[in-house]
Amino acid sequence: MGLTIRLRKYLSIQLIQSAAYFSREAGNKEQNAVSPNTPDYVQHQSYVIGAILTASGFLEAYINELFSDAAEDHKEHLRPLGEEVIDVLGRMWRRGIPRTARSSSILNKYEVFLDLTRKEAFDREAPIYQDVQAMITLRNALMHYKPEWMLAGNTMPSQPTDTHKLEKHLKGKFKINPLTGAGNPFYPDKCLGHGCAQWCVESSVKFVDAFCEKLGTKPTFDHVRATLNTK
């Protein structure tokens, strides 16, 4: 008789480790002051974009994994919530309620989870929530990119310039890409630097830490936290 081994993979852990790695590598490229239009600069941009996408992927994978654990009776990470609550989470996930149009976004899934567990909701105006929301907006802009005209500089300071919507969300949250010139637009040129990559990783981890604190559970990535340095 053959032996069957069942494994349960938590990809969220690899995603946040990948995001941290990409952030570190982007920082290394900036320390070496690589020049635009070179293979090294292409790598730099790849690392930054990789950090943004994988940090966002970590957020979605994490909440999906918790719902899936409840639905498939894997209670190791959910035990502090109690049997009754875990059963409710599982039934809701199997019925597809957290995946409806109303709650299909990443942050809405977290809000539904907190509501079902009767835990305190996130304050949507708090920096920890606003940062992750801004990060997801950036991720969506990259994933569903549409070309658009952007102002590269204003030779007439007396004339007002339009501020790109992403600049309104993101400017001041992190150090801009030092490898671009003063005349480059904020998005994507100044935005896509190590500062942004680092901010995405740290914002994601802080958000999930706060979420787990509300639940009274231990983050599943706790054992790899030492590997999540971003520079």
N, C-alpha and C positions, 0 to 999 in steps of 0.2 A: 504493500500500500504506500503510495507516495505521500510526501509531507507537504502540506500547503501552509505557506507563511503569508500573513496579511500585514501590509505596511500602510501607515497613514502618513502622508507627506504634508508638511506645512510649508508651502512655497513662499508664504509671506516672509519667513525668516531669510530665505535666500534673496528675496527681492530687496529687503532693506540692507542686507550685507552688500549686495551689488551696488545699490545706490550710494552707500558710504564709500565703497571702493572707487566708483566713478568720480565722486567728489574729491577724493584725495588725489587722483590722477589729474584732474582738471587743475587743482591747486599747484601740482608739480610743474605743469606746463606754464602756468602764469609766473611761477618763481624763476623759470628759465627764460622768461620774456620772449616767447616765440613770436614770430612775425606773421601777420595776416597773409593769406594766399600761399601758405606753405603746408606741406604734409603734417607738420607738428600742430599747426593751428587747426587743421581739419580734425585731428585727434582730440584736441582741446574741446572743440565744439561737440564732438561725438560724446565725450565724457560728460559734459554738462547736460546735454539732451538726455543721455542715458540715465543720469541721476534724477532728473525731473520725472521721467516716465516710470522708472522703477520705484521711486518713492511713492508715486501715486498708485502704482500697482500694488505696493505693499499695503496701503490703506484699504483697498478694495478686497484684496485676498484675505486680510486679517478678519474683517467682519463676515465675509462669506464662510471662512473656516469655522468661526464660532457658531454661526447658524447651522452649518452642515454637521458639526459635532452634536448639536442638540437633536437634529433630525435623525442622525444615525446612531444615537444612543452611545456616543463616546463622551463620557462625562468628566474626564480627567481635568480639563481646564475650566469646567463650568460648575464643578461640585459646590462651591460656596453659594451658588444661587439657589440651591435646593431643588429637589425632585420635581415639585409641581411647576416651578418656573421653567425648568429645562424642558418639561413635557410641552408646555405652552409654546416655547420657542420652536421646538421641533415640529409641532403640528402646523404652526404658521408657515414655517419654511417649506414644508412638504406641500402645503396648499398654494404656495407661491405668493403669499401676501406681501412679504418684504420685497418682492421683485416686480410688483405692479408698477404701472406708469407713474403713479403718485410717489412711489418711494424707490425708484430705480437708481437714483443718483447715489454716489458713494456716501455722502454725509447723511442723506435721508435714511440709509440702512442703519447707520449708527443710532440715529434718533428713534427709529422704530424699535431697535433692540432695547434701548433704554426705557422706552415707553412700555414694552412688553414685560420688562423686568421690574417696572415700577421704581426706577431709579431717577435721580435728579437729571433733568435735561441739560444739555449744553446751553450756555448763554450765547446766542448767535452774535451778539455784539462784542464778545470778549476777544482779545487778541489771538488766543490759541485757536479759536474757531475761525476767525477772520483770515488768519494766515493760511490755514489749510484750504479754506474756500478759494482764496486767491491763487494758491498753488494749483488747485484743480482747474481753475479758469485758464491758467497758463498751459497746463497739460492738454486741455481741450483745444486750445489755439494751435498747439504744435501738432496734435493728432489729426485735427480737421483743418489743416492750414489752407487759407485762401489768400492769394496774392493781393496786395493793396498798395496804393500810393502812400508813401510816408515822407515827411519833411526831414531832410538830413541836416538842416541847419537854417538859421534865420539871419540873413545878411542885413535885415532892417529891424533892429531891436525894438523900434517904436511900433512895429506891426505885431499884433498878437498871433500866436501859432496854436494850432489845434493840438491838444495832448492826446496821444493814443490811449485807448481805453485800458490797455494793459499797464501803461505807465501810471495811470491813476490808481490802479490796484496794487502795484508792486513797488513803485519808486520809494526809496527810503527804508525798505525792509531788509536790504542787503547791499554789500559793496558791489558796484558795477564792474563789468569786465574791463580790466585795465589795458587790454591788448587792442582796444579800438580807439579811434580818434574822437576828439571833442565834437566833431560835426556829425558823427554817426547817430542814427536814431536810437531811442531807448530800446525799442523792440524791433528786431530781435538782437541787434548788435550789442548794446550795452547791458542788456538784461542777461544774456547767456554767458555767464562767467562763473568762476568758482564760488563767488559769494552767493549766487542764486542756487547753485547745486547744494552747497552747505546748508543754506536756509531751508530748502525743501526736505532734506534728510532730517534735520533737527526738528522742524515743524511737525513732520509726520510722527516721529517718535514721541514728541511731547504730547501730541493729540491722543495717541493710543495709550500712553501712560495715564493721562487724565481720564480716559474712558475706562480703563481697567480699575483705576482708583474708585470711580463711581460704583463699579460692579463689585469691588472687593475681591477681585481676582488677580492672579499674577500674570504678567505679559508672557506669551509663549516664547518670546525672543530673549527673555532675561539672561539665559545662559550664554548668549553670544554678544551681550551688550558691549563687552570690551573690544569687540571688532568693529564697532560702529563709529569710530573716530572719523572725522570728515576732513582732516587736514594733516 
